[in-house]
């Protein structure tokens, strides 16, 4: 499992660089258009944690652990 995680490092580093560059470009564009968020802005409805969120979290954690423990044998050919 650790060997597979190390294999992803050459992919993850450029991915993070691109993501942060894109975020910076977006922030610059928003500032140029005089976008101001803050107190006056709100969502259509407030987000609340629900049972579905908890179930999705539990499923994701179990799936992730299973993928690491099984070393992808079940999920990948």
mmCIF file as gemmi writes it, N, C-alpha and C atoms, coordinates in Angstrom:
data_model
loop_
_atom_site.group_PDB
_atom_site.id
_atom_site.type_symbol
_atom_site.label_atom_id
_atom_site.label_alt_id
_atom_site.label_comp_id
_atom_site.label_asym_id
_atom_site.label_entity_id
_atom_site.label_seq_id
_atom_site.pdbx_PDB_ins_code
_atom_site.Cartn_x
_atom_site.Cartn_y
_atom_site.Cartn_z
_atom_site.occupancy
_atom_site.B_iso_or_equiv
_atom_site.pdbx_formal_charge
_atom_site.auth_seq_id
_atom_site.auth_asym_id
_atom_site.pdbx_PDB_model_num
ATOM 1 N N . UNK Axp A 1 ? 0.811 -1.203 0 1 0 ? 1 A 1
ATOM 2 C CA . UNK Axp A 1 ? 0 0 0 1 0 ? 1 A 1
ATOM 3 C C . UNK Axp A 1 ? 0.856 1.27 0 1 0 ? 1 A 1
ATOM 4 N N . UNK Axp A 2 ? 1.937 1.26 0.784 1 0 ? 2 A 1
ATOM 5 C CA . UNK Axp A 2 ? 2.778 2.447 0.865 1 0 ? 2 A 1
ATOM 6 C C . UNK Axp A 2 ? 3.49 2.704 -0.452 1 0 ? 2 A 1
ATOM 7 N N . UNK Axp A 3 ? 3.845 1.641 -1.134 1 0 ? 3 A 1
ATOM 8 C CA . UNK Axp A 3 ? 4.521 1.768 -2.427 1 0 ? 3 A 1
ATOM 9 C C . UNK Axp A 3 ? 3.596 2.429 -3.452 1 0 ? 3 A 1
ATOM 10 N N . UNK Axp A 4 ? 2.316 2.062 -3.407 1 0 ? 4 A 1
ATOM 11 C CA . UNK Axp A 4 ? 1.345 2.652 -4.337 1 0 ? 4 A 1
ATOM 12 C C . UNK Axp A 4 ? 1.115 4.122 -4.025 1 0 ? 4 A 1
ATOM 13 N N . UNK Axp A 5 ? 1.097 4.473 -2.735 1 0 ? 5 A 1
ATOM 14 C CA . UNK Axp A 5 ? 0.921 5.876 -2.372 1 0 ? 5 A 1
ATOM 15 C C . UNK Axp A 5 ? 2.107 6.71 -2.835 1 0 ? 5 A 1
ATOM 16 N N . UNK Axp A 6 ? 3.297 6.176 -2.705 1 0 ? 6 A 1
ATOM 17 C CA . UNK Axp A 6 ? 4.491 6.898 -3.167 1 0 ? 6 A 1
ATOM 18 C C . UNK Axp A 6 ? 4.482 7.074 -4.677 1 0 ? 6 A 1
ATOM 19 N N . UNK Axp A 7 ? 3.869 6.145 -5.378 1 0 ? 7 A 1
ATOM 20 C CA . UNK Axp A 7 ? 3.796 6.245 -6.837 1 0 ? 7 A 1
ATOM 21 C C . UNK Axp A 7 ? 2.907 7.409 -7.275 1 0 ? 7 A 1
ATOM 22 N N . UNK Axp A 8 ? 1.993 7.839 -6.42 1 0 ? 8 A 1
ATOM 23 C CA . UNK Axp A 8 ? 1.103 8.947 -6.761 1 0 ? 8 A 1
ATOM 24 C C . UNK Axp A 8 ? 1.742 10.314 -6.546 1 0 ? 8 A 1
ATOM 25 N N . UNK Axp A 9 ? 2.844 10.393 -5.831 1 0 ? 9 A 1
ATOM 26 C CA . UNK Axp A 9 ? 3.471 11.681 -5.531 1 0 ? 9 A 1
ATOM 27 C C . UNK Axp A 9 ? 3.828 12.457 -6.791 1 0 ? 9 A 1
ATOM 28 N N . UNK Axp A 10 ? 4.411 11.835 -7.825 1 0 ? 10 A 1
ATOM 29 C CA . UNK Axp A 10 ? 4.704 12.609 -9.04 1 0 ? 10 A 1
ATOM 30 C C . UNK Axp A 10 ? 3.456 13.166 -9.729 1 0 ? 10 A 1
ATOM 31 N N . UNK Axp A 11 ? 2.308 12.599 -9.455 1 0 ? 11 A 1
ATOM 32 C CA . UNK Axp A 11 ? 1.07 13.11 -10.037 1 0 ? 11 A 1
ATOM 33 C C . UNK Axp A 11 ? 0.463 14.19 -9.145 1 0 ? 11 A 1
ATOM 34 N N . UNK Axp A 12 ? 0.531 13.996 -7.841 1 0 ? 12 A 1
ATOM 35 C CA . UNK Axp A 12 ? -0.122 14.911 -6.916 1 0 ? 12 A 1
ATOM 36 C C . UNK Axp A 12 ? 0.55 16.276 -6.835 1 0 ? 12 A 1
ATOM 37 N N . UNK Axp A 13 ? 1.865 16.315 -6.883 1 0 ? 13 A 1
ATOM 38 C CA . UNK Axp A 13 ? 2.566 17.597 -6.745 1 0 ? 13 A 1
ATOM 39 C C . UNK Axp A 13 ? 2.183 18.551 -7.874 1 0 ? 13 A 1
ATOM 40 N N . UNK Axp A 14 ? 2.285 18.165 -9.148 1 0 ? 14 A 1
ATOM 41 C CA . UNK Axp A 14 ? 1.854 19.091 -10.202 1 0 ? 14 A 1
ATOM 42 C C . UNK Axp A 14 ? 0.361 19.42 -10.13 1 0 ? 14 A 1
ATOM 43 N N . UNK Axp A 15 ? -0.442 18.459 -9.685 1 0 ? 15 A 1
ATOM 44 C CA . UNK Axp A 15 ? -1.869 18.708 -9.558 1 0 ? 15 A 1
ATOM 45 C C . UNK Axp A 15 ? -2.137 19.82 -8.55 1 0 ? 15 A 1
ATOM 46 N N . UNK Axp A 16 ? -1.477 19.762 -7.39 1 0 ? 16 A 1
ATOM 47 C CA . UNK Axp A 16 ? -1.653 20.804 -6.389 1 0 ? 16 A 1
ATOM 48 C C . UNK Axp A 16 ? -1.149 22.151 -6.894 1 0 ? 16 A 1
ATOM 49 N N . UNK Axp A 17 ? -0.047 22.151 -7.621 1 0 ? 17 A 1
ATOM 50 C CA . UNK Axp A 17 ? 0.477 23.405 -8.17 1 0 ? 17 A 1
ATOM 51 C C . UNK Axp A 17 ? -0.547 24.026 -9.114 1 0 ? 17 A 1
ATOM 52 N N . UNK Axp A 18 ? -1.124 23.217 -9.99 1 0 ? 18 A 1
ATOM 53 C CA . UNK Axp A 18 ? -2.113 23.721 -10.94 1 0 ? 18 A 1
ATOM 54 C C . UNK Axp A 18 ? -3.364 24.225 -10.216 1 0 ? 18 A 1
ATOM 55 N N . UNK Axp A 19 ? -3.801 23.492 -9.199 1 0 ? 19 A 1
ATOM 56 C CA . UNK Axp A 19 ? -4.995 23.895 -8.454 1 0 ? 19 A 1
ATOM 57 C C . UNK Axp A 19 ? -4.777 25.241 -7.775 1 0 ? 19 A 1
ATOM 58 N N . UNK Axp A 20 ? -3.613 25.428 -7.144 1 0 ? 20 A 1
ATOM 59 C CA . UNK Axp A 20 ? -3.358 26.693 -6.468 1 0 ? 20 A 1
ATOM 60 C C . UNK Axp A 20 ? -3.169 27.837 -7.459 1 0 ? 20 A 1
ATOM 61 N N . UNK Axp A 21 ? -2.585 27.572 -8.617 1 0 ? 21 A 1
ATOM 62 C CA . UNK Axp A 21 ? -2.475 28.609 -9.645 1 0 ? 21 A 1
ATOM 63 C C . UNK Axp A 21 ? -3.859 29.024 -10.129 1 0 ? 21 A 1
ATOM 64 N N . UNK Axp A 22 ? -4.724 28.048 -10.333 1 0 ? 22 A 1
ATOM 65 C CA . UNK Axp A 22 ? -6.089 28.348 -10.786 1 0 ? 22 A 1
ATOM 66 C C . UNK Axp A 22 ? -6.842 29.148 -9.73 1 0 ? 22 A 1
ATOM 67 N N . UNK Axp A 23 ? -6.683 28.794 -8.476 1 0 ? 23 A 1
ATOM 68 C CA . UNK Axp A 23 ? -7.34 29.532 -7.398 1 0 ? 23 A 1
ATOM 69 C C . UNK Axp A 23 ? -6.839 30.968 -7.347 1 0 ? 23 A 1
ATOM 70 N N . UNK Axp A 24 ? -5.54 31.157 -7.538 1 0 ? 24 A 1
ATOM 71 C CA . UNK Axp A 24 ? -4.978 32.503 -7.544 1 0 ? 24 A 1
ATOM 72 C C . UNK Axp A 24 ? -5.509 33.311 -8.728 1 0 ? 24 A 1
ATOM 73 N N . UNK Axp A 25 ? -5.582 32.693 -9.9 1 0 ? 25 A 1
ATOM 74 C CA . UNK Axp A 25 ? -6.134 33.377 -11.077 1 0 ? 25 A 1
ATOM 75 C C . UNK Axp A 25 ? -7.593 33.775 -10.849 1 0 ? 25 A 1
ATOM 76 N N . UNK Axp A 26 ? -8.357 32.885 -10.254 1 0 ? 26 A 1
ATOM 77 C CA . UNK Axp A 26 ? -9.759 33.174 -9.981 1 0 ? 26 A 1
ATOM 78 C C . UNK Axp A 26 ? -9.904 34.31 -8.969 1 0 ? 26 A 1
ATOM 79 N N . UNK Axp A 27 ? -9.076 34.3 -7.929 1 0 ? 27 A 1
ATOM 80 C CA . UNK Axp A 27 ? -9.12 35.372 -6.933 1 0 ? 27 A 1
ATOM 81 C C . UNK Axp A 27 ? -8.763 36.714 -7.562 1 0 ? 27 A 1
ATOM 82 N N . UNK Axp A 28 ? -7.762 36.718 -8.44 1 0 ? 28 A 1
ATOM 83 C CA . UNK Axp A 28 ? -7.376 37.955 -9.123 1 0 ? 28 A 1
ATOM 84 C C . UNK Axp A 28 ? -8.515 38.461 -10.007 1 0 ? 28 A 1
ATOM 85 N N . UNK Axp A 29 ? -9.161 37.561 -10.735 1 0 ? 29 A 1
ATOM 86 C CA . UNK Axp A 29 ? -10.28 37.954 -11.593 1 0 ? 29 A 1
ATOM 87 C C . UNK Axp A 29 ? -11.441 38.508 -10.772 1 0 ? 29 A 1
ATOM 88 N N . UNK Axp A 30 ? -11.712 37.895 -9.625 1 0 ? 30 A 1
ATOM 89 C CA . UNK Axp A 30 ? -12.805 38.382 -8.78 1 0 ? 30 A 1
ATOM 90 C C . UNK Axp A 30 ? -12.484 39.757 -8.22 1 0 ? 30 A 1
ATOM 91 N N . UNK Axp A 31 ? -11.243 39.975 -7.812 1 0 ? 31 A 1
ATOM 92 C CA . UNK Axp A 31 ? -10.847 41.292 -7.318 1 0 ? 31 A 1
ATOM 93 C C . UNK Axp A 31 ? -10.935 42.336 -8.421 1 0 ? 31 A 1
ATOM 94 N N . UNK Axp A 32 ? -10.54 41.974 -9.649 1 0 ? 32 A 1
ATOM 95 C CA . UNK Axp A 32 ? -10.582 42.914 -10.768 1 0 ? 32 A 1
ATOM 96 C C . UNK Axp A 32 ? -12.02 43.329 -11.086 1 0 ? 32 A 1
ATOM 97 N N . UNK Axp A 33 ? -12.964 42.455 -10.836 1 0 ? 33 A 1
ATOM 98 C CA . UNK Axp A 33 ? -14.374 42.771 -11.093 1 0 ? 33 A 1
ATOM 99 C C . UNK Axp A 33 ? -15.052 43.361 -9.857 1 0 ? 33 A 1
ATOM 100 N N . UNK Axp A 34 ? -14.265 43.681 -8.86 1 0 ? 34 A 1
ATOM 101 C CA . UNK Axp A 34 ? -14.745 44.31 -7.63 1 0 ? 34 A 1
ATOM 102 C C . UNK Axp A 34 ? -15.782 43.446 -6.913 1 0 ? 34 A 1
ATOM 103 N N . UNK Axp A 35 ? -15.573 42.141 -6.938 1 0 ? 35 A 1
ATOM 104 C CA . UNK Axp A 35 ? -16.47 41.247 -6.216 1 0 ? 35 A 1
ATOM 105 C C . UNK Axp A 35 ? -16.188 41.365 -4.734 1 0 ? 35 A 1
ATOM 106 N N . UNK Axp A 36 ? -17.232 41.558 -3.972 1 0 ? 36 A 1
ATOM 107 C CA . UNK Axp A 36 ? -17.078 41.565 -2.518 1 0 ? 36 A 1
ATOM 108 C C . UNK Axp A 36 ? -18.094 40.595 -1.935 1 0 ? 36 A 1
ATOM 109 N N . UNK Axp A 37 ? -17.61 39.631 -1.233 1 0 ? 37 A 1
ATOM 110 C CA . UNK Axp A 37 ? -18.496 38.704 -0.541 1 0 ? 37 A 1
ATOM 111 C C . UNK Axp A 37 ? -18.825 39.316 0.802 1 0 ? 37 A 1
ATOM 112 N N . UNK Axp A 38 ? -18.847 38.527 1.801 1 0 ? 38 A 1
ATOM 113 C CA . UNK Axp A 38 ? -18.963 39.069 3.141 1 0 ? 38 A 1
ATOM 114 C C . UNK Axp A 38 ? -20.361 38.991 3.716 1 0 ? 38 A 1
ATOM 115 N N . UNK Axp A 39 ? -20.672 39.963 4.558 1 0 ? 39 A 1
ATOM 116 C CA . UNK Axp A 39 ? -21.879 39.935 5.373 1 0 ? 39 A 1
ATOM 117 C C . UNK Axp A 39 ? -23.171 39.953 4.56 1 0 ? 39 A 1
ATOM 118 N N . UNK Axp A 40 ? -23.194 40.652 3.445 1 0 ? 40 A 1
ATOM 119 C CA . UNK Axp A 40 ? -24.429 40.784 2.69 1 0 ? 40 A 1
ATOM 120 C C . UNK Axp A 40 ? -24.799 39.546 1.896 1 0 ? 40 A 1
ATOM 121 N N . UNK Axp A 41 ? -23.901 38.603 1.766 1 0 ? 41 A 1
ATOM 122 C CA . UNK Axp A 41 ? -24.141 37.424 0.945 1 0 ? 41 A 1
ATOM 123 C C . UNK Axp A 41 ? -24.613 36.263 1.814 1 0 ? 41 A 1
ATOM 124 N N . UNK Axp A 42 ? -25.511 35.477 1.266 1 0 ? 42 A 1
ATOM 125 C CA . UNK Axp A 42 ? -25.969 34.29 1.985 1 0 ? 42 A 1
ATOM 126 C C . UNK Axp A 42 ? -26.341 33.21 0.977 1 0 ? 42 A 1
ATOM 127 N N . UNK Axp A 43 ? -26.552 32.021 1.457 1 0 ? 43 A 1
ATOM 128 C CA . UNK Axp A 43 ? -26.98 30.919 0.606 1 0 ? 43 A 1
ATOM 129 C C . UNK Axp A 43 ? -28.507 30.95 0.507 1 0 ? 43 A 1
ATOM 130 N N . UNK Axp A 44 ? -29.029 30.206 -0.464 1 0 ? 44 A 1
ATOM 131 C CA . UNK Axp A 44 ? -30.488 30.125 -0.57 1 0 ? 44 A 1
ATOM 132 C C . UNK Axp A 44 ? -31.086 29.527 0.695 1 0 ? 44 A 1
ATOM 133 N N . UNK Axp A 45 ? -30.427 28.526 1.221 1 0 ? 45 A 1
ATOM 134 C CA . UNK Axp A 45 ? -30.883 27.912 2.458 1 0 ? 45 A 1
ATOM 135 C C . UNK Axp A 45 ? -29.648 27.472 3.232 1 0 ? 45 A 1
ATOM 136 N N . UNK Axp A 46 ? -29.691 27.515 4.549 1 0 ? 46 A 1
ATOM 137 C CA . UNK Axp A 46 ? -28.518 27.119 5.342 1 0 ? 46 A 1
ATOM 138 C C . UNK Axp A 46 ? -28.265 25.614 5.231 1 0 ? 46 A 1
ATOM 139 N N . UNK Axp A 47 ? -26.999 25.253 5.118 1 0 ? 47 A 1
ATOM 140 C CA . UNK Axp A 47 ? -26.628 23.845 5.042 1 0 ? 47 A 1
ATOM 141 C C . UNK Axp A 47 ? -26.573 23.253 6.448 1 0 ? 47 A 1
ATOM 142 N N . UNK Axp A 48 ? -27.125 22.062 6.597 1 0 ? 48 A 1
ATOM 143 C CA . UNK Axp A 48 ? -27.114 21.381 7.89 1 0 ? 48 A 1
ATOM 144 C C . UNK Axp A 48 ? -26.627 19.957 7.687 1 0 ? 48 A 1
ATOM 145 N N . UNK Axp A 49 ? -25.898 19.449 8.66 1 0 ? 49 A 1
ATOM 146 C CA . UNK Axp A 49 ? -25.397 18.077 8.626 1 0 ? 49 A 1
ATOM 147 C C . UNK Axp A 49 ? -26.576 17.136 8.805 1 0 ? 49 A 1
ATOM 148 N N . UNK Axp A 50 ? -26.648 16.085 7.978 1 0 ? 50 A 1
ATOM 149 C CA . UNK Axp A 50 ? -27.778 15.163 8.063 1 0 ? 50 A 1
ATOM 150 C C . UNK Axp A 50 ? -27.281 13.724 8.2 1 0 ? 50 A 1
ATOM 151 N N . UNK Axp A 51 ? -28.231 12.815 8.343 1 0 ? 51 A 1
ATOM 152 C CA . UNK Axp A 51 ? -27.91 11.396 8.454 1 0 ? 51 A 1
ATOM 153 C C . UNK Axp A 51 ? -27.262 10.908 7.159 1 0 ? 51 A 1
ATOM 154 N N . UNK Axp A 52 ? -27.699 11.425 6.017 1 0 ? 52 A 1
ATOM 155 C CA . UNK Axp A 52 ? -27.11 11.038 4.731 1 0 ? 52 A 1
ATOM 156 C C . UNK Axp A 52 ? -25.636 11.434 4.671 1 0 ? 52 A 1
ATOM 157 N N . UNK Axp A 53 ? -25.309 12.6 5.226 1 0 ? 53 A 1
ATOM 158 C CA . UNK Axp A 53 ? -23.911 13.03 5.251 1 0 ? 53 A 1
ATOM 159 C C . UNK Axp A 53 ? -23.076 12.073 6.094 1 0 ? 53 A 1
ATOM 160 N N . UNK Axp A 54 ? -23.605 11.688 7.243 1 0 ? 54 A 1
ATOM 161 C CA . UNK Axp A 54 ? -22.891 10.748 8.109 1 0 ? 54 A 1
ATOM 162 C C . UNK Axp A 54 ? -22.711 9.402 7.421 1 0 ? 54 A 1
ATOM 163 N N . UNK Axp A 55 ? -23.751 8.925 6.748 1 0 ? 55 A 1
ATOM 164 C CA . UNK Axp A 55 ? -23.662 7.644 6.049 1 0 ? 55 A 1
ATOM 165 C C . UNK Axp A 55 ? -22.63 7.707 4.926 1 0 ? 55 A 1
ATOM 166 N N . UNK Axp A 56 ? -22.604 8.807 4.193 1 0 ? 56 A 1
ATOM 167 C CA . UNK Axp A 56 ? -21.624 8.96 3.111 1 0 ? 56 A 1
ATOM 168 C C . UNK Axp A 56 ? -20.207 8.99 3.67 1 0 ? 56 A 1
ATOM 169 N N . UNK Axp A 57 ? -20.024 9.656 4.809 1 0 ? 57 A 1
ATOM 170 C CA . UNK Axp A 57 ? -18.708 9.72 5.439 1 0 ? 57 A 1
ATOM 171 C C . UNK Axp A 57 ? -18.256 8.333 5.885 1 0 ? 57 A 1
ATOM 172 N N . UNK Axp A 58 ? -19.131 7.601 6.553 1 0 ? 58 A 1
ATOM 173 C CA . UNK Axp A 58 ? -18.792 6.253 7.023 1 0 ? 58 A 1
ATOM 174 C C . UNK Axp A 58 ? -18.471 5.349 5.837 1 0 ? 58 A 1
ATOM 175 N N . UNK Axp A 59 ? -19.287 5.399 4.787 1 0 ? 59 A 1
ATOM 176 C CA . UNK Axp A 59 ? -19.045 4.586 3.598 1 0 ? 59 A 1
ATOM 177 C C . UNK Axp A 59 ? -17.697 4.927 2.968 1 0 ? 59 A 1
ATOM 178 N N . UNK Axp A 60 ? -17.386 6.211 2.876 1 0 ? 60 A 1
ATOM 179 C CA . UNK Axp A 60 ? -16.118 6.63 2.272 1 0 ? 60 A 1
ATOM 180 C C . UNK Axp A 60 ? -14.918 6.135 3.07 1 0 ? 60 A 1
ATOM 181 N N . UNK Axp A 61 ? -15.009 6.219 4.386 1 0 ? 61 A 1
ATOM 182 C CA . UNK Axp A 61 ? -13.904 5.765 5.234 1 0 ? 61 A 1
ATOM 183 C C . UNK Axp A 61 ? -13.73 4.253 5.109 1 0 ? 61 A 1
ATOM 184 N N . UNK Axp A 62 ? -14.821 3.513 5.169 1 0 ? 62 A 1
ATOM 185 C CA . UNK Axp A 62 ? -14.737 2.053 5.046 1 0 ? 62 A 1
ATOM 186 C C . UNK Axp A 62 ? -14.195 1.663 3.675 1 0 ? 62 A 1
ATOM 187 N N . UNK Axp A 63 ? -14.679 2.299 2.628 1 0 ? 63 A 1
ATOM 188 C CA . UNK Axp A 63 ? -14.221 2.016 1.268 1 0 ? 63 A 1
ATOM 189 C C . UNK Axp A 63 ? -12.731 2.313 1.126 1 0 ? 63 A 1
ATOM 190 N N . UNK Axp A 64 ? -12.28 3.43 1.699 1 0 ? 64 A 1
ATOM 191 C CA . UNK Axp A 64 ? -10.862 3.793 1.616 1 0 ? 64 A 1
ATOM 192 C C . UNK Axp A 64 ? -9.983 2.783 2.338 1 0 ? 64 A 1
ATOM 193 N N . UNK Axp A 65 ? -10.382 2.396 3.548 1 0 ? 65 A 1
ATOM 194 C CA . UNK Axp A 65 ? -9.601 1.41 4.287 1 0 ? 65 A 1
ATOM 195 C C . UNK Axp A 65 ? -9.582 0.071 3.556 1 0 ? 65 A 1
ATOM 196 N N . UNK Axp A 66 ? -10.716 -0.33 3.003 1 0 ? 66 A 1
ATOM 197 C CA . UNK Axp A 66 ? -10.775 -1.597 2.273 1 0 ? 66 A 1
ATOM 198 C C . UNK Axp A 66 ? -9.872 -1.551 1.048 1 0 ? 66 A 1
ATOM 199 N N . UNK Axp A 67 ? -9.857 -0.433 0.354 1 0 ? 67 A 1
ATOM 200 C CA . UNK Axp A 67 ? -9.012 -0.304 -0.837 1 0 ? 67 A 1
ATOM 201 C C . UNK Axp A 67 ? -7.538 -0.405 -0.469 1 0 ? 67 A 1
ATOM 202 N N . UNK Axp A 68 ? -7.16 0.194 0.65 1 0 ? 68 A 1
ATOM 203 C CA . UNK Axp A 68 ? -5.761 0.139 1.077 1 0 ? 68 A 1
ATOM 204 C C . UNK Axp A 68 ? -5.41 -1.259 1.581 1 0 ? 68 A 1
ATOM 205 N N . UNK Axp A 69 ? -6.279 -1.848 2.386 1 0 ? 69 A 1
ATOM 206 C CA . UNK Axp A 69 ? -5.99 -3.167 2.949 1 0 ? 69 A 1
ATOM 207 C C . UNK Axp A 69 ? -5.978 -4.26 1.888 1 0 ? 69 A 1
ATOM 208 N N . UNK Axp A 70 ? -6.879 -4.178 0.93 1 0 ? 70 A 1
ATOM 209 C CA . UNK Axp A 70 ? -6.935 -5.193 -0.123 1 0 ? 70 A 1
ATOM 210 C C . UNK Axp A 70 ? -5.955 -4.895 -1.245 1 0 ? 70 A 1
ATOM 211 N N . UNK Axp A 71 ? -5.29 -3.766 -1.164 1 0 ? 71 A 1
ATOM 212 C CA . UNK Axp A 71 ? -4.263 -3.385 -2.13 1 0 ? 71 A 1
ATOM 213 C C . UNK Axp A 71 ? -4.819 -3.344 -3.552 1 0 ? 71 A 1
ATOM 214 N N . UNK Axp A 72 ? -6.091 -3.007 -3.687 1 0 ? 72 A 1
ATOM 215 C CA . UNK Axp A 72 ? -6.701 -2.867 -4.995 1 0 ? 72 A 1
ATOM 216 C C . UNK Axp A 72 ? -7.026 -4.162 -5.704 1 0 ? 72 A 1
ATOM 217 N N . UNK Axp A 73 ? -6.871 -5.297 -5.053 1 0 ? 73 A 1
ATOM 218 C CA . UNK Axp A 73 ? -7.101 -6.584 -5.717 1 0 ? 73 A 1
ATOM 219 C C . UNK Axp A 73 ? -8.553 -6.779 -6.127 1 0 ? 73 A 1
ATOM 220 N N . UNK Axp A 74 ? -9.472 -6.286 -5.32 1 0 ? 74 A 1
ATOM 221 C CA . UNK Axp A 74 ? -10.885 -6.458 -5.631 1 0 ? 74 A 1
ATOM 222 C C . UNK Axp A 74 ? -11.36 -5.378 -6.597 1 0 ? 74 A 1
ATOM 223 N N . UNK Axp A 75 ? -10.848 -4.17 -6.431 1 0 ? 75 A 1
ATOM 224 C CA . UNK Axp A 75 ? -11.339 -3.034 -7.196 1 0 ? 75 A 1
ATOM 225 C C . UNK Axp A 75 ? -10.689 -2.909 -8.563 1 0 ? 75 A 1
ATOM 226 N N . UNK Axp A 76 ? -9.449 -3.314 -8.677 1 0 ? 76 A 1
ATOM 227 C CA . UNK Axp A 76 ? -8.722 -3.183 -9.932 1 0 ? 76 A 1
ATOM 228 C C . UNK Axp A 76 ? -8.393 -4.563 -10.485 1 0 ? 76 A 1
ATOM 229 N N . UNK Axp A 77 ? -8.443 -4.717 -11.792 1 0 ? 77 A 1
ATOM 230 C CA . UNK Axp A 77 ? -8.12 -6.04 -12.365 1 0 ? 77 A 1
ATOM 231 C C . UNK Axp A 77 ? -6.648 -6.378 -12.24 1 0 ? 77 A 1
